[in-house]
Amino acid sequence: MTEVARELPGFSKIPEPDLMFAAGGLDKHPLRGLLEHGPFGLKYGTPATVRFALIGPTAQLRQLRSVVAELTKGAKTREVPTYYPDYPGFENVFRTPIAPVDDNLVFSFPDELDIHARR
């Protein structure tokens, strides 16, 4: 009789799965798939805008606002352009714009509560 192996192999190689996008589009690369097909949820409709609420230490709120503003802008690929497509901005990728940050949705807490600043 032959003995049955009872151990799993140390590693296995499986193919990278396709990601699903709008209109049945498939791609292995998330940004390329979004650019070519749009987000999977497009069939359910898109919101008129995406709104952000910001919460953070007082000293960091300006940086949070700049991150939101940066999402709306495009970015050129610097490394490996054959793999990383240029980022054309949030609205072009997700098919819906980012609304300006509403001051009523900005919440700060005292800087002394920032656990990262205490390190």
N, C-alpha and C positions, 0 to 999 in steps of 0.2 A: 504494500500500500504506500501511496505517496502522502507525504505530510502537507497539510494545507497551511499556507502562510497566515499568521494571525496578526501581523503588524501592518500598519499603513505605511506607505512609502514616505520618506522624509520630505518630499516635495512632489507636487504635480504641476504640470504645465497645462493650462486651459486657455482657449482662445479668448481674446477680449470681446465682451458682448457688444452688440449694437445698442445704441441709445435710441429711444423713440422720440420723434418730434412731430410737429403739426403735419396734418394731411398725410399721415403714414410714413413720413420721412424717417430714414434710419441713417445713423452715422456713428462711428466710434469716437469721434472727437466732439466734446460738448459745445465749444464755441462755434466750430465750423457748422455743426448741425443746427444750432440756433440761427446762425446767419443765413444758411441756405433754406431752412424749412420753417423757422419760427418755433416758439415754445409749444410743447404738446397741448397745453391747456387752451390754445387759441380756439379750438372747437367749442369751448364753453363760453367764449366771449372774453374780452379784456376790460379791466377797469379803465375809466376815463384818464386817471392818473394814479401813480403810486405815491402815497404820502408816507413820510417818515416822521416818527416821534423820536426825539433825542433825549437821552438821559445820561448824565455823567457828572463828574466833578466840574465845578465852575471853571477851573483852569483849562479843561479839555474841550469845552463846548465849541470853541472856534475851530479846533481841529476836526471835530465831528461834522460841523457844517461844511468844511472844505472837502471831506471825504464824500459827502452827498453831492456836492458840486462837481467833484472829479468824476463821479460815475456818469454824469451826463456828457462828458467830453470824450472824444476819441483818443486812442493811443496807438502809436506806431510800434510794431514789433522790432525789438533790437537784436534778439537772439533767435536763431533757428526759424527764420521766416517760412520755411517749408512746412513746419509743424504748427507754429503759432500764428494764426491770422491776425491782422490788425483789428483792434477793438474800435468799432465805429460809434460807440456811445450807447447808453442804456436803451434809449428809445428805438434805435435801429436794431438792436439785438432782441428786445422783448416786446416790441411793437406797442409800447405804451410809454408816455413821458413820465418823468419825475416831477411832481409838483414842488414849487418853492416851499422851503421849510416854514411852517406856520409857527410864529412865536408862542402861540397858545399850546403847542405840542413840544415845547422845549422845557425840560425839567433838570435843574441842577441840584447837586448836593454839595455840602462843604468839602473843600479839598482835603481836610484832615480825615475824612472818611474813605479816601482813596487808598485801598490796600496796596496798590502797586507803587504809590509814591512813598510809602513807608519803608520800602526795601533798601 
